[in-house]
Amino acid sequence: MDKIKILWADDEIDLLKPHILFLEQKGYDVVTANNGDDALDSLKEQPFDIVFLDENMPGMSGIETLAEIKALQPNLPVVMITKSEEESIMEDAIGSNIADYLIKPVKPNQILLSLKKNLENKKIVSEKKTFAYQQEFRNIGMEISGNLDHTEWVDVYKKLVRWELELGRSSDEGILDVFKMQKEEANQVFSKFIEKHYISWLNGRDDDKPVLSHTVFKEKVLKSIETEKNTFLILIDNLRYDQWKSLQPIFEEYFRIESDEIYYSILPTTTQYARNSFFAGLLPTEIEKKYRKYWVNEDEEGTKNQFESELMAEQLKRFGKDIKFSYHKILNLNAGRRLVDSLPNLLQNKLNVIVYNFVDMLSHARTEMEIIRELADDEPAYRSLTISWFEHSPLLDIIRYISSKGLNLIITTDHGSVRVQNPVKVIGDRNTNTNLRYKTGKSLNYSKKDVYEVRNPDDIYMPRQSISASYIFCRNNDFFAYPNNYNYYVNYYRNTFQHGGISLEEMLIPFVRLKAK
């Protein structure tokens, strides 16, 4: 590996020989300059990894030299060294994008610390994170193999997401493989847990049940708006908990996190079922029976989620909440910009609901478009793309506005998605639905051991397409594939993000309360 190369510019460089010798003994290559002009000449002649720059040099000052360095190499780290502690000099330097700031007399260990912070930080952090995860790996494994309840599964998933984000930038392929295997194990055990308890939760036979799609509005949203004067609820479709944690630092610039909770999506973990249940406060067959005009079945023509506002109004009415509310669904950039312009008109409402569809569109686009596949090649890249979108979207303008008015905000979603890997063969007739993570139909052919099978749709409050129709769900990172044209189908959909089945990523989803700063 090449030595790290340092350029040190100081008009008293001869007095710094002990420091330079110290660095050379530590394996660094140091080139010196007596003034700003010489420093710039050296930069033009050879590459450097970092610059130490005296602020008070005759001729071209340190601040002036810094500006020239940044013009030549904007991303080159520059550490400013000065005798002065004047605030204006510090502000000038910091405003010019310095990497660090040291006050003379500088000790060798200060220089070494600055180097490690700026050049070896990623490596050191990666090694520390790897070691820390190795220490906790066994504890998480023991938790997973224990008889967890729904609350404990939330705690385990939060730990896994934390480690996924911590290790996301690691270059240690070995530890990433270990984490991947542990997460897959967690998903396998979680799937068995859901299969054991899910029907009991829905049918009221289990008192210890989590907040689910059809109860979260009553349990979480209504309780919030009862105590607050004005609330915005933003539902970002298909927002996984790890994506929320990636976005959280941006939100924290404008809001304080009041609570960071997780609730359980119903099955199938798709917009048609989970989101309609969220707004209706009812399970799918209950919506179908009570509000048939607002329900569109799988085999019927039309958009499946076109009556969310009406369903929410009915839910508010059922619970005796006579409040003024608005509902907006944002499907594209222009609609988002129009909503930003109309925000002042919403301040009179007790509740303002915004459904934002970008993340869902991103997951579908990643399947359909080669360029998005390349940009979101893996989980860290998928999260990174989500952050990049958010930072340049009207949604960021919306949350800034909400914060500026001192209002409360709820961020949530209807379901998550999972990156699928393993094909599971299924055969169905032409009326079988197209979703890759669950199937429903009357003549499904599959291996029972590969799926979660629900022979009677009434058990999970799901509509029947026919008398003999059943539902099957994929677990973990499986996806359904038809035997016809099997290899093409598998290669096309493997490594895409899908939803509808049973996994931690799809079912355990964020519900976050925020207060404006």
Secondary structure as UniProt FT lines:
FT   STRAND          5..9
FT   TURN            11..12
FT   HELIX           13..16
FT   HELIX           17..25
FT   TURN            26..27
FT   STRAND          29..33
FT   HELIX           36..45
FT   STRAND          50..54
FT   HELIX           62..72
FT   TURN            74..75
FT   STRAND          78..82
FT   HELIX           87..95
FT   TURN            96..97
FT   STRAND          100..103
FT   HELIX           108..119
FT   HELIX           121..145
FT   HELIX           150..167
FT   TURN            168..169
FT   HELIX           173..203
FT   TURN            213..215
FT   HELIX           217..221
FT   HELIX           222..227
FT   STRAND          231..236
FT   TURN            237..238
FT   HELIX           241..251
FT   TURN            252..254
FT   STRAND          255..264
FT   HELIX           271..275
FT   HELIX           276..280
FT   HELIX           284..290
FT   HELIX           292..294
FT   TURN            298..299
FT   TURN            304..307
FT   HELIX           308..318
FT   TURN            319..320
FT   STRAND          325..330
FT   HELIX           333..342
FT   HELIX           343..346
FT   TURN            347..348
FT   STRAND          351..356
FT   HELIX           358..368
FT   HELIX           370..375
FT   HELIX           379..391
FT   HELIX           394..404
FT   TURN            405..406
FT   STRAND          408..412
FT   STRAND          418..419
FT   STRAND          422..427
FT   TURN            430..431
FT   STRAND          438..441
FT   STRAND          445..446
FT   HELIX           448..450
FT   STRAND          452..454
FT   HELIX           457..460
FT   TURN            467..468
FT   STRAND          470..473
FT   TURN            476..477
FT   STRAND          478..481
FT   TURN            484..485
FT   HELIX           486..493
FT   TURN            494..495
FT   STRAND          497..498
FT   HELIX           504..507
FT   STRAND          508..516
//
